[in-house]
């Protein structure tokens, strides 16, 4: 999947039903974050995006922020969790599997062929 790029300002825009979780270094720099959207009942959550700063990938930070979101939302009463990820992103698929997510559907993205 692809998402519009986040800026410092767009990441701060509050959205009803959206929760954000992040990992920061000692100096306050954001290293990884995940945004999760809650359904209107507040009982189901779906991860919208999880990103890790390029210089900090491969350290488990994506899995850590996803785990923090699950733990925090369990405490808030959420009972159902969904996440996604491109099959081309082995790290996020592995993070989801490590947290107990299972594949329940797959879909394809089709693009129109380039004109001749």
C-alpha positions in Angstrom: 0.0 0.0 0.0 1.1 3.6 -0.5 0.3 6.6 1.7 0.7 10.3 1.1 3.9 11.5 2.8 3.6 12.9 6.3 5.1 16.2 7.3 5.6 17.3 10.9 2.4 19.4 10.5 0.2 16.8 8.9 1.2 14.2 11.5 -0.1 16.6 14.2 -3.5 17.2 12.8 -6.0 15.6 15.2 -8.6 13.3 13.7 -11.5 11.9 15.8 -11.0 8.2 16.4 -7.3 8.2 15.4 -4.5 7.3 17.8 -0.8 7.7 17.3 2.1 5.9 18.9 5.8 6.8 18.5 9.3 5.9 19.5 11.7 8.8 20.2 15.4 9.0 20.9 16.8 10.7 24.0 16.9 14.0 22.2 13.2 13.8 21.3 13.6 12.9 17.6 10.8 10.7 16.3 12.3 7.4 15.1 9.1 5.4 14.4 5.4 5.9 14.5 2.1 4.2 13.8 -1.4 5.6 13.4 -4.4 3.5 14.2 -8.1 4.3 13.4 -10.9 3.2 15.7 -14.4 2.3 14.4 -17.3 4.4 15.8 -17.9 1.8 18.6 -14.3 2.1 19.8 -14.1 -1.7 19.9 -12.3 -2.3 16.6 -9.0 -0.8 15.4 -7.2 -0.8 12.1 -3.6 0.3 11.7 -3.4 2.9 8.9 0.3 3.3 8.6 3.5 2.4 10.4 6.8 4.1 9.4 10.4 4.0 10.7 13.0 6.6 9.8 15.4 5.1 7.2 18.5 5.4 9.4 16.8 3.3 12.2 15.2 0.5 10.2 16.0 -3.1 11.1 16.0 -2.5 14.9 12.5 -3.7 15.6 11.1 -0.2 16.1 8.1 -0.7 13.7 7.2 -3.8 15.7 7.6 -1.9 18.9 5.3 0.9 18.0 2.7 -1.6 16.7 3.0 -3.5 19.9 2.6 -0.3 22.0 -0.6 0.5 20.0 -2.1 -3.0 20.6 -1.3 -2.9 24.3 -2.6 0.7 24.7 -5.8 -0.1 22.8 -6.4 -3.4 24.7 -6.3 -1.3 27.9 -8.8 1.1 26.3 -11.2 -1.8 25.6 -10.5 -2.5 21.9 -11.2 -6.1 21.1 -10.5 -6.4 17.4 -7.4 -5.4 15.5 -6.6 -5.3 11.8 -3.5 -4.3 10.0 -2.2 -4.4 6.4 1.0 -4.3 4.6 2.5 -4.7 1.2 3.9 -8.2 0.4 6.9 -6.3 -0.8 7.6 -5.1 2.8 8.9 -8.2 4.5 9.7 -6.2 7.7 6.1 -5.1 8.3 4.6 -8.5 7.5 7.1 -10.1 10.0 6.2 -7.5 12.6 2.5 -8.2 12.2 3.1 -12.0 12.4 5.2 -11.5 15.5 2.3 -9.7 17.2 -0.2 -12.4 16.3 -1.8 -10.9 13.3 -2.8 -13.5 10.6 -3.5 -13.0 6.9 -7.3 -13.1 6.4 -7.5 -11.5 2.9 -5.3 -10.5 0.1 -5.8 -8.0 -2.7 -4.1 -6.8 -5.8 -3.5 -3.2 -7.0 -3.8 -2.9 -10.8 -2.4 0.0 -12.8 -3.4 1.0 -16.3 -0.7 0.2 -18.9 1.4 3.0 -20.2 0.1 4.3 -23.5 2.2 3.4 -26.6 
